[in-house]
Amino acid sequence: MERIERIHALHRIFSSARYPVKVARLQEELECSRATVYRDIAYLRDQLMAPVEGDGEAGFRYDRGEDDRFELPGLWLSSEELHSLLAAQQVMRRSGGGVLSEALAPLQERIEKLLDEHAGGRRVPVERVRVIPHRTRKLDQTAFRHVATAVLDRRRLAFEYRARSTDEHTRRVVSPQRLTHYRDNWYLDAWDHEREGLRSFAVDRISAARPLEDPATDLPEEELDRHLASSYGIFSGEPRGWATILFSPKAARWVADEHWHSRQQGRFLPDGRYELKLPYSSGRELLMDVLHYGSDAEIVEPASLREQARSLLSLATANYDRPPG
């Protein structure tokens, strides 16, 4: 249980308690250690100004003369929780209706209720917080609805796919596994029956989608996580190696605070540069992110990835060696 959940749980317990609550019961309710209980009570009393009274022997409760007047302050959410709630809300609003919006309508109601609860019953002006989409690609809403239907109904899906990298057109029959929203775009993680392997498809490149009557083949969650979450970005798979990237002291101030991968390793070097190591399967997305930093980033290893970056930079500079147009 996260701290914010424990604080709210403590507030509910103390608000309804007629007698002091023993620490042992709080440990059980909050699923945490005795020391954590004391820290959370101290935070509730000292930082949030809650009318907590009592001690470790007799137990704790709210002062009966003050508890009716105390509420947890305002919208007490972490930045990650606030972003998650509002992002989910705005993704649903942008989905253009259809099966996904209908399926997630109860979630929309729960989000609004949760925001109201955190604001003490006052209306939360969510329009004051924006989640701005970045480089969102246009979707065929009909294809999207068919994809979402197949995912939710657990049915196989047939569609035409136009690969962005090669512009090749292929016909696919897949068992949908997950619908993934990543970097403001939708991807279908699926088992490709003809190729007998897991693949990720950009939904904006899918056309002529048609759910089939055959039930989808479900793969174990462990296998999906191992294949789709083990490497860098959406172009996942079993890692084929680790990349080492050096960032200048100027860029280090940004990169050190960024989350690139769940298994990343980072450290500051004596000269102020930042060294980042992370596993990857396909270098395409990693190269795009590294080259985003321009001269402030350098791929050190592996040599093949370093050479790919050098070639891309050479091609880019060549565009400026000739007249524009």
Sequence and secondary structure as in RCSB ss.txt:
>XXXX:A:sequence
MERIERIHALHRIFSSARYPVKVARLQEELECSRATVYRDIAYLRDQLMAPVEGDGEAGFRYDRGEDDRFELPGL
WLSSEELHSLLAAQQVMRRSGGGVLSEALAPLQERIEKLLDEHAGGRRVPVERVRVIPHRTRKLDQTAFRHVATA
VLDRRRLAFEYRARSTDEHTRRVVSPQRLTHYRDNWYLDAWDHEREGLRSFAVDRISAARPLEDPATDLPEEELD
RHLASSYGIFSGEPRGWATILFSPKAARWVADEHWHSRQQGRFLPDGRYELKLPYSSGRELLMDVLHYGSDAEIV
EPASLREQARSLLSLATANYDRPPG
>XXXX:A:secstr
  HHHHHHHHHHHHHH SS B HHHHHHHHTS HHHHHHHHHHHHHTS   EEEETTTEEEE TTTGGG    SS
   HHHHHHHHHHHHHHHHT SSHHHHHHHHHHHHHHHHHHHHTTTS   GGGS     S     HHHHHHHHHH
HHHTEEEEEEEE TTT  EEEEEEEEEEEEEETTEEEEEEEETTTTEEEEEEGGGEEEEEEEEEE     HHHHH
HHHSSSSSSS SS  EEEEEEE HHHHHHHTT    TT EEEE TTS EEEEEEES HHHHHHHHHTTGGGEEEE
E HHHHHHHHHHHHHHHHTTSS   
